[in-house]
Amino acid sequence: MIEKAVLIMALLRLLSGSIEVFAGFLMLRMNDIEKALIINSSLALVGPIILITTTTVGLFGVSEKLSFFKIACIFSGVALILIGIKSK
């Protein structure tokens, strides 16, 4: 039996990957650099949203096993990753 949290996390990652592949095909179909940049910029929103959502689902799944401090450390790590990405 697959755990519900694991199933949701896997489905979110599959959705994210499908969006990425679709965007790649869309860029090829449009064959225009400006439109490809717009599509690529749109993907910059999808990645962090999926990351945060997947991490949240996973944390809820293990919240009984983790202390509040460890959960706070994980969320802080995710926040630092997002800050690091935005700092470019």
Residue pairs with C-beta under 8 A, 6 or more apart in sequence:
3 61
4 61
5 57
5 58
5 60
5 61
5 62
6 61
8 57
9 54
9 57
9 58
12 50
12 53
12 54
12 57
13 50
13 54
15 50
16 46
16 47
16 50
19 43
19 46
20 43
20 46
23 39
23 40
23 42
23 43
26 39
27 35
27 36
27 39
27 40
30 36
30 39
48 82
48 85
51 78
51 81
51 82
52 78
52 82
55 74
55 75
55 78
59 66
59 71
59 74
59 75
63 71
66 74
